[in-house]
Amino acid sequence: MTPHMLTRSLDRGATIFIAVVAACGILIPLSNLLLPAGSFLQVPTYLVALWGKYVCYAILALAIDLIWGYCGILSLGHGAFFALGGYAMGMYLMRQIGTRGVYGNPILPDFMVFLNYSKLPWYWYGFDMFWFAALMVLVVPGLLAFCFGWLAFRSRVTGVYLSIITQAMTYALLLAFFRNDFGFGGNNGLTDFKDILGFNVQAEGTRAALFALSCLALIAGFLICRAIVSSKLGKVLIAVRDAESRTRFLGYRVESYKLFVFTVSACMAGVAGALYVPQVGIINPSEFAPGNSIEAVIWVAVGGRGTLVGAALGAVVVNYAKTFFTSGMLAPYWLFMLGALFILVTLLLPKGIVGTFNAWWDSSEEKRTAATLASAAAEDGVTEPKMAE
């Protein structure tokens, strides 16, 4: 991916989006760390962590929009890739606890001591090193997506059938990770983290750094997605979305294109999960719940499918609304409100917030251009030819 490709893929809206995210990634941590507590402009630490979680959700929404908005693959199981990335980071954080755990075992996490594990399972080896955990954040979701996609796309499973089996995949993982003998903490999951790279995860400076890193990851993910959809590869993906059979008839290996973009999307979701875990302080099997994946699809639909910027915006807007409405008397009705929001957006704003705005802006630009040309023609004495009577 060359700098020329990245520059060519940026338009005015994309540049504004990157500038806003970069400004938030710089100003919010500085406000939290440098301004005195109680100041009007000081951002409290709990808000830094909360908005950091929103940024991670925005990365997940980008990953879904890449495959759904541009390739027509509606995945209802991307929460599985998000959770796998989170578990990979959680395993590293658990290995950093050492003798500071409740049972003081330097090797085994507390839940393994409680469940009478005699030794560390082989698949936990290497997670005491950050570079290995960071590699697994990409490899584990990417490998699962590659294997799943190879089987599904080779069998030409599409449409609602593909959505159903992606949902079945994440539900199977949910049941597996709930088991205590699976080696990942069972129902309680992984928690009580202490350090990351030697820094206290609860410290204000660490939380500010994680927020800035999440914003940087969002910008990087956005640039990767823009470079893909703006290239020749992106044009083929759109052709697959709109007319898969015709694209295959023209000689394109549709399965290869779909497999590539599905794997890239899964890796992005894994990175989002890895950044999410140290900021919220826990990862458990509930992250695999199919409802989470469906909710992520709603974020994309609300913001605007096939816009990238809209997907990130939808994730932030819906989750902010969720935080606001689930803290009061409307909390029991949040899921009904979310369903109603999805229905209203589908009926009234089928292109989503950003998609509808883009359509309105393009229409206004065309009208202004036509008016300018007509005015210039009138000044030059050129008039429209009249119909013969």
C-alpha positions as CSV (number, residue, x, y, z in Angstrom):
1,M,0.0,0.0,0.0
2,T,1.8,3.1,-1.3
3,P,1.4,6.7,0.0
4,H,0.0,7.6,-3.4
5,M,-2.8,5.1,-3.0
6,L,-3.7,6.5,0.5
7,T,-3.7,10.1,-0.8
8,R,-5.8,9.2,-3.8
9,S,-8.4,7.5,-1.6
10,L,-9.0,10.5,0.5
11,D,-11.8,13.0,-0.3
12,R,-13.0,16.0,1.7
13,G,-15.2,13.9,4.0
14,A,-12.5,11.4,4.7
15,T,-10.0,14.1,5.5
16,I,-12.4,15.8,7.9
17,F,-13.1,12.4,9.6
18,I,-9.4,11.7,10.1
19,A,-8.8,15.3,11.4
20,V,-11.6,15.0,13.9
21,V,-10.4,11.6,15.2
22,A,-6.8,12.8,15.4
23,A,-7.9,15.9,17.3
24,C,-9.9,13.8,19.8
25,G,-7.0,11.4,20.2
26,I,-4.7,14.3,21.1
27,L,-6.9,16.8,22.9
28,I,-8.9,14.4,25.2
29,P,-5.9,12.7,26.8
30,L,-4.1,16.1,27.2
31,S,-7.3,17.5,28.8
32,N,-7.4,14.6,31.2
33,L,-3.8,14.7,32.2
34,L,-2.9,18.4,32.2
35,L,-6.0,20.3,33.4
36,P,-6.9,20.3,37.1
37,A,-9.7,18.1,38.3
38,G,-13.0,19.9,38.4
39,S,-12.0,22.2,35.5
40,F,-14.8,22.9,32.9
41,L,-12.5,21.6,30.1
42,Q,-11.0,18.7,32.0
43,V,-12.2,15.3,30.7
44,P,-12.6,12.8,33.7
45,T,-10.8,9.5,33.5
46,Y,-14.1,7.5,33.4
47,L,-15.1,9.4,30.3
48,V,-11.8,8.7,28.6
49,A,-12.3,5.0,29.2
50,L,-16.0,5.2,28.0
51,W,-15.1,7.1,24.8
52,G,-12.2,4.7,24.3
53,K,-14.7,1.9,24.2
54,Y,-16.8,3.8,21.6
55,V,-13.7,4.1,19.4
56,C,-13.1,0.4,19.6
57,Y,-16.7,-0.2,18.6
58,A,-16.2,2.2,15.7
59,I,-13.3,0.0,14.5
60,L,-15.6,-3.0,14.6
61,A,-18.2,-1.1,12.6
62,L,-15.6,-0.2,10.0
63,A,-14.7,-3.9,9.7
64,I,-18.4,-4.9,9.1
65,D,-19.0,-2.0,6.6
66,L,-16.0,-3.2,4.6
67,I,-17.6,-6.6,3.9
68,W,-21.3,-5.7,4.0
69,G,-21.4,-2.2,2.5
70,Y,-18.8,-2.9,-0.3
71,C,-19.0,-6.7,-0.8
72,G,-22.5,-7.6,0.2
73,I,-21.4,-10.1,2.9
74,L,-23.8,-9.7,5.8
75,S,-22.0,-11.3,8.7
76,L,-23.9,-11.8,12.0
77,G,-20.9,-13.3,13.7
78,H,-18.2,-10.6,13.7
79,G,-18.6,-10.3,17.5
80,A,-16.7,-13.6,17.5
81,F,-13.6,-12.1,15.9
82,F,-13.9,-9.1,18.2
83,A,-14.1,-11.4,21.3
84,L,-11.2,-13.6,20.1
85,G,-8.9,-10.6,19.8
86,G,-10.1,-9.5,23.3
87,Y,-9.3,-13.0,24.7
88,A,-5.8,-12.9,23.2
89,M,-5.1,-9.6,24.9
90,G,-6.7,-10.8,28.1
91,M,-4.5,-13.8,28.2
92,Y,-1.4,-11.6,28.1
93,L,-2.8,-9.3,30.8
94,M,-3.5,-12.4,33.0
95,R,0.0,-13.6,32.6
96,Q,1.3,-10.2,33.8
97,I,-0.5,-10.6,37.2
98,G,2.0,-13.2,38.5
99,T,2.2,-13.5,42.3
100,R,-0.1,-10.5,42.8
101,G,-3.1,-12.8,42.3
102,V,-5.4,-14.0,45.1
103,Y,-3.6,-17.3,45.3
104,G,-0.1,-15.9,44.6
105,N,0.8,-18.5,41.9
106,P,3.5,-17.0,39.7
107,I,2.5,-19.1,36.6
108,L,-1.2,-20.1,36.9
109,P,-4.0,-17.5,36.8
110,D,-6.3,-17.5,39.8
111,F,-9.2,-19.3,38.1
112,M,-6.8,-22.2,37.1
113,V,-5.7,-22.5,40.7
114,F,-9.3,-22.5,41.9
115,L,-10.2,-25.2,39.3
116,N,-7.2,-27.3,40.4
117,Y,-5.2,-27.1,37.2
118,S,-1.8,-28.8,37.7
119,K,0.0,-26.9,34.9
120,L,-0.5,-24.2,32.4
121,P,-2.4,-25.4,29.2
122,W,-0.1,-25.4,26.1
123,Y,-2.2,-22.8,24.3
124,W,-1.3,-20.3,27.0
125,Y,2.4,-20.6,26.3
126,G,3.9,-17.4,24.8
127,F,1.3,-15.0,26.2
128,D,3.7,-13.7,28.8
129,M,5.3,-11.8,25.9
130,F,3.5,-8.8,24.4
131,W,4.7,-9.3,20.9
132,F,3.3,-12.8,20.8
133,A,-0.1,-11.7,22.2
134,A,-0.2,-8.9,19.6
135,L,0.5,-11.4,16.8
136,M,-2.2,-13.7,18.1
137,V,-4.7,-10.8,18.1
138,L,-4.3,-10.8,14.3
139,V,-3.6,-14.5,13.7
140,V,-6.4,-16.1,15.6
141,P,-9.4,-14.1,14.2
142,G,-7.7,-14.0,10.8
143,L,-7.1,-17.8,10.7
144,L,-10.7,-18.6,11.8
145,A,-12.1,-16.2,9.2
146,F,-9.9,-17.7,6.5
147,C,-10.9,-21.3,7.3
148,F,-14.6,-20.4,7.7
149,G,-14.6,-18.2,4.6
150,W,-12.8,-20.8,2.5
151,L,-15.4,-23.4,3.2
152,A,-18.4,-21.1,2.9
153,F,-17.4,-19.1,-0.2
154,R,-16.0,-22.2,-1.9
155,S,-19.5,-23.8,-1.4
156,R,-21.0,-20.6,-2.7
157,V,-23.0,-19.9,0.4
158,T,-24.5,-16.4,0.1
159,G,-27.3,-14.2,1.4
160,V,-29.3,-15.1,4.4
161,Y,-27.7,-18.6,4.6
162,L,-24.3,-17.1,5.1
163,S,-25.7,-14.8,7.8
164,I,-27.2,-17.8,9.6
165,I,-24.0,-19.9,9.7
166,T,-21.9,-16.9,10.8
167,Q,-24.4,-16.5,13.7
168,A,-24.2,-20.3,14.4
169,M,-20.4,-20.0,14.5
170,T,-20.4,-17.3,17.2
171,Y,-23.0,-19.1,19.2
172,A,-20.9,-22.3,19.1
173,L,-17.9,-20.3,20.4
174,L,-20.2,-18.8,23.1
175,L,-21.1,-22.3,24.4
176,A,-17.4,-23.4,24.2
177,F,-16.0,-20.5,26.2
178,F,-18.7,-20.9,28.9
179,R,-17.1,-24.3,29.8
180,N,-14.8,-24.2,32.8
181,D,-12.6,-26.9,31.4
182,F,-12.0,-24.9,28.2
183,G,-9.2,-23.0,30.0
184,F,-10.5,-19.4,29.6
185,G,-12.2,-18.7,32.9
186,G,-15.6,-20.1,32.0
187,N,-18.6,-17.8,32.8
188,N,-16.4,-15.3,34.7
189,G,-13.9,-14.9,31.9
190,L,-10.7,-13.0,32.4
191,T,-10.4,-10.0,34.7
192,D,-8.5,-8.3,37.6
193,F,-5.8,-7.1,35.2
194,K,-2.8,-5.3,36.7
195,D,-0.3,-4.1,34.1
196,I,0.2,-3.7,30.4
197,L,3.8,-3.3,29.2
198,G,4.7,-2.6,32.8
199,F,2.2,0.2,33.2
200,N,-0.8,0.1,35.6
201,V,-3.9,-0.3,33.5
202,Q,-5.9,1.7,36.1
203,A,-3.6,4.7,36.0
204,E,-4.8,7.9,34.3
205,G,-1.8,8.0,32.0
206,T,-2.3,4.5,30.8
207,R,-6.0,5.0,30.1
208,A,-5.2,8.2,28.2
209,A,-2.5,6.4,26.2
210,L,-4.9,3.5,25.4
211,F,-7.5,6.1,24.2
212,A,-4.9,7.7,21.9
213,L,-3.8,4.4,20.6
214,S,-7.4,3.4,19.9
215,C,-7.9,6.6,17.9
216,L,-4.7,5.9,16.0
217,A,-6.0,2.3,15.2
218,L,-9.3,3.8,14.0
219,I,-7.4,6.1,11.6
220,A,-5.2,3.3,10.4
221,G,-8.2,1.0,9.9
222,F,-10.1,3.7,8.0
223,L,-7.1,4.4,5.7
224,I,-6.8,0.6,5.0
225,C,-10.5,0.4,4.2
226,R,-10.4,3.5,2.0
227,A,-7.4,2.2,0.1
228,I,-9.1,-1.1,-0.5
229,V,-12.5,0.3,-1.7
230,S,-10.9,3.1,-3.8
231,S,-8.6,0.6,-5.7
232,K,-9.4,-1.7,-8.6
233,L,-10.0,-4.4,-5.9
234,G,-12.7,-2.2,-4.4
235,K,-14.5,-1.9,-7.8
236,V,-14.5,-5.7,-8.1
237,L,-15.9,-6.0,-4.6
238,I,-18.7,-3.6,-5.5
239,A,-19.4,-5.6,-8.7
240,V,-19.6,-8.8,-6.5
241,R,-22.1,-7.0,-4.3
242,D,-24.3,-5.9,-7.1
243,A,-24.0,-8.8,-9.5
244,E,-22.0,-11.7,-8.3
245,S,-23.0,-14.1,-11.0
246,R,-22.2,-11.7,-13.8
247,T,-18.8,-10.9,-12.1
248,R,-18.0,-14.6,-12.0
249,F,-19.0,-14.9,-15.6
250,L,-16.5,-12.2,-16.6
251,G,-13.7,-14.4,-15.3
252,Y,-13.1,-13.0,-11.8
253,R,-12.4,-15.5,-8.9
254,V,-15.2,-14.2,-6.7
255,E,-14.4,-16.5,-3.9
256,S,-10.8,-15.2,-3.6
257,Y,-11.9,-11.6,-3.4
258,K,-14.5,-12.4,-0.8
259,L,-12.1,-14.5,1.2
260,F,-9.4,-11.7,1.2
261,V,-11.7,-9.0,2.4
262,F,-13.4,-11.2,5.0
263,T,-10.1,-12.1,6.5
264,V,-8.9,-8.5,6.6
265,S,-12.2,-7.5,8.2
266,A,-11.8,-10.2,10.9
267,C,-8.3,-9.0,11.7
268,M,-9.6,-5.5,12.2
269,A,-12.3,-6.8,14.5
270,G,-9.6,-8.6,16.5
271,V,-7.6,-5.4,16.9
272,A,-10.7,-3.6,18.1
273,G,-11.3,-6.4,20.7
274,A,-7.7,-6.2,21.9
275,L,-7.9,-2.5,22.5
276,Y,-11.3,-2.9,24.2
277,V,-10.3,-5.3,26.9
278,P,-7.7,-3.2,28.9
279,Q,-10.0,-0.2,28.8
280,V,-13.1,-2.0,30.2
281,G,-11.1,-4.4,32.4
282,I,-12.8,-7.7,31.6
283,I,-13.5,-10.1,28.8
284,N,-16.0,-13.0,29.2
285,P,-18.1,-15.2,26.9
286,S,-21.0,-12.7,26.8
287,E,-19.0,-10.9,24.1
288,F,-19.7,-13.9,21.8
289,A,-23.4,-13.4,22.2
290,P,-25.1,-13.3,18.7
291,G,-27.0,-10.2,19.8
292,N,-23.8,-8.2,20.0
293,S,-23.0,-9.0,16.4
294,I,-26.5,-8.0,15.3
295,E,-26.3,-4.8,17.2
296,A,-23.0,-4.0,15.4
297,V,-24.8,-4.4,12.1
298,I,-27.4,-1.9,13.3
299,W,-24.6,0.6,14.0
300,V,-23.6,0.3,10.3
301,A,-27.1,0.6,9.0
302,V,-27.9,3.7,11.2
303,G,-24.7,5.5,10.2
304,G,-24.8,4.5,6.5
305,R,-23.8,1.3,4.8
306,G,-21.1,1.6,2.3
307,T,-19.7,5.0,3.6
308,L,-17.1,3.9,6.2
309,V,-17.4,7.3,7.9
310,G,-21.1,6.5,8.6
311,A,-20.3,3.1,10.1
312,A,-17.9,4.7,12.7
313,L,-20.4,7.5,13.3
314,G,-23.3,5.1,13.8
315,A,-21.3,3.1,16.3
316,V,-20.6,6.1,18.4
317,V,-24.1,7.6,18.2
318,V,-25.9,4.3,19.0
319,N,-23.6,3.4,21.9
320,Y,-23.9,6.9,23.3
321,A,-27.7,6.6,23.2
322,K,-27.4,3.2,24.8
323,T,-25.3,4.6,27.6
324,F,-27.8,7.5,28.1
325,F,-31.0,5.5,28.0
326,T,-29.9,2.4,30.0
327,S,-29.0,4.6,33.0
328,G,-32.5,5.7,33.8
329,M,-36.1,4.5,33.9
330,L,-36.0,3.6,30.2
331,A,-33.3,0.9,30.8
332,P,-35.7,-2.1,30.5
333,Y,-37.0,-0.8,27.1
334,W,-33.6,-0.2,25.5
335,L,-33.7,-3.3,23.2
336,F,-37.2,-2.3,22.0
337,M,-35.9,1.2,21.3
338,L,-32.9,-0.2,19.4
339,G,-35.2,-2.4,17.3
340,A,-37.5,0.6,16.6
341,L,-34.5,2.7,15.6
342,F,-33.4,0.0,13.1
343,I,-36.9,-0.2,11.6
344,L,-37.3,3.6,11.3
345,V,-33.8,4.0,9.7
346,T,-34.7,1.2,7.2
347,L,-38.0,2.9,6.3
348,L,-37.1,6.6,6.5
349,L,-33.3,6.7,6.0
350,P,-32.4,3.6,4.0
351,K,-29.0,5.0,3.2
352,G,-28.3,5.9,6.8
353,I,-27.4,9.2,8.3
354,V,-24.2,9.8,6.2
355,G,-25.6,8.2,3.1
356,T,-28.7,10.4,3.1
357,F,-26.6,13.5,3.8
358,N,-24.2,12.6,0.9
359,A,-27.2,12.1,-1.5
360,W,-28.7,15.5,-0.5
361,W,-25.3,17.2,-0.8
362,D,-24.7,15.7,-4.3
363,S,-28.1,16.8,-5.4
364,S,-27.5,20.3,-4.1
365,E,-24.1,20.4,-5.9
366,E,-25.7,19.4,-9.2
367,K,-28.4,22.1,-8.9
368,R,-25.7,24.8,-8.0
369,T,-23.6,23.7,-10.9
370,A,-26.6,23.8,-13.3
371,A,-27.5,27.3,-12.0
372,T,-23.9,28.5,-12.5
373,L,-23.7,27.3,-16.0
374,A,-27.1,28.8,-16.9
375,S,-26.0,32.1,-15.4
376,A,-22.7,32.1,-17.3
377,A,-24.5,31.3,-20.6
378,A,-27.0,34.1,-20.0
379,E,-24.1,36.6,-19.5
380,D,-22.5,35.5,-22.7
381,G,-25.8,36.0,-24.6
382,V,-26.3,32.3,-25.2
383,T,-29.9,31.2,-24.7
384,E,-31.6,27.9,-24.8
385,P,-33.0,27.0,-28.3
386,K,-36.8,27.3,-28.5
387,M,-39.0,24.6,-29.9
388,A,-40.4,25.3,-33.4
389,E,-44.0,26.4,-33.3
